[in-house]
Amino acid sequence: MPQLETRHLCRYRAALASPQQDIGVGHFGRRMIAQVTGGEFEGERLRGQVLPGGGDWATIDAGGTLRLDARVALETHDGARIYISYHGVLRPYAVARAHGAKGGPADEAEASQLYFRTAPVFETGDARYAWLNDIVAVATGKALGHSVEYEVFEVL
C-alpha cells in the first residue's frame, strides 16, 4: 500500500475573541463558541488574511476531547475570497487550555502532549484558486493564547 504524501499549503493563524461563549453541557457535550476576529495565512501558493466573523462551534466531551466545527472566510493577497470549513479533534482539552493560558507550548516536547488535527475543506468561485475546490487537506494545530495556528497540508 502506498504511503500518504503531502505538500505544505500554508501556515494559518486565527485570532479568537475572548472570552469564548460557554453554552453549557448539552446532548453533544459542553458547547463552546469561539469567534474569529482576524488573522493571516501564508504559504508558497496561498497567502492573505483571515477575515473577521467566522468561528468554531466546538463541543467538549466528558473525556476531555474537543471536537472542532469551524467556518472561516479568507481573502488572498490578490483579492480572492475563500471559504474554509473544518472538523477536527483536539485532546486533551486541559492541556490545550494550559498551553493557551501561557501563550502556547514552551517547546516541541510540550507541543507533542497535545493531539490537534483538522481536515480543512476549501470553497471558492475565483478561477485563480479553483484548484482548492478539488483537494483534500489535513492540518496540525497549536493553541496559542487567544489564537490558534495550523500547518495545513495538501494530500497528494
N, C-alpha and C positions, 0 to 999 in steps of 0.2 A: 504494500500500500504506500503511495507517495506521501512524503511529508508535506505539511501545510507551509506554504511560503507566503510571506507578507512583504509589503513595501511601505515605508513610513509615509503617511499622508500629511499629518500636521500635529503640532502641539496646540492644544485647545485649552484656554483658561477662561472660566466664567466666574464673575464676581456675584456674590449672593447677598441679598438684603438680610439684615439682622434686626430683630430676631426672626427666626423662621416661625411659621404658623403651626402650632401643635394642635391638631384637631381632636386628638384623644384616641382611645382604643375602640376600634370598630370591628366588624366581622373579618376584615383582611389584616388586622393588626393595628398598631399605632400609626396614624396618618400624620405625616409632616409635609408641609408645603414650603418650598424654598423658591423665592422669586429671583430670577436672574436680572441683574442691574446693568450688565455690560461685560466686556472682556475682549479678548483677542485670540486669533489663531494664526499660525504661521507654519508653512511647510514649503517644499520645493515647488509644488504645483498649486498651492492653495494658501491664501493669506488674506487677512482682513480683520473686521471687528465683529464681536458678538453684540447683537442689538438688545437693548433692554426690553423687558416684557415677557420673556419666556419663563419657564420654571420647571421644577421637579415635584411631582406628586408622589412622594415615596411612602412606602409602608415599612414598618419595623416589626418583625415577629418576636414572639416570646423568647426565642433562642438568640436574639441579637443580630439577626440578618436583616439588612436594609435592602429593599428591592426598589430600584430606581424606575421612574416613569417620567422621562424628561422630554420637553419640547422647546426648541430654541430657534431663533432666526439669526442668520449670519448675513453680513454684507462683505463681499470681497473688496480688495483694494481698487478694483476697476468697476465697481458698482453693481455687480450681480447679487441677487438675493437668493439665499439658500435656506431651506427649512431642514433642520436636523432633529430627529427624534431617536431616543434610545432607551432601551431597558437594560438593566444590569443588576449586579449583586455586589454589595459591599458588606464585608464581615471581618471581624466582629465590630459592631457599631460602637461599642465602648472604646475600642482602640481608635477608631476614626474620630470620635469626639475628643479624645486626649490629644491626638495629632493636631486637630483643628484648633484646640484651645491655645496651643503654643505656636501656631502659625505653620505647622507641617512637621513631618518626621525629621529628626535630627540628622539621620544618615540613611544609607541604603539598608542596613541591618534592621533599623527601626521601621523603615518603609515596608520591608518584607513581612512584618507582622500583620499586615492588612491585605485582604483579598478584595480588590476593587476592579471589576471588569464590566465593560458595557459592549453593546452591539449597535453602533450608530447606523441609521438609515437616512440617506440624503434625498432631497427632492428639490429640483429647480426647473424653471422654464427657460433659463438662459442657455442658449446654444453653446456658449463657450465652456460651460460646465456640465453639459448634459451627460457626460461620461460618469458623473457622480450618481446619476439615477440608476445605473446598472452595475454597481459594485457591491460587494459585501465587505463590511468593515468591522474591526474589533478595536477595543481600546483598553488601556490600563489607566487607573486613576490614582490621584493623591488628594487627601483632604488638607487644605491649606488655610486654616482660619475661616475667613468669610469668603472663601473661593474654593473652587475645585479645579484640578488640572488633569488633563488627559493626554496621553500619547496615542494617537489614532493611526491605525494601520489598515491599508487596503489588503484584502486577502487575494492573492494572485491565482 
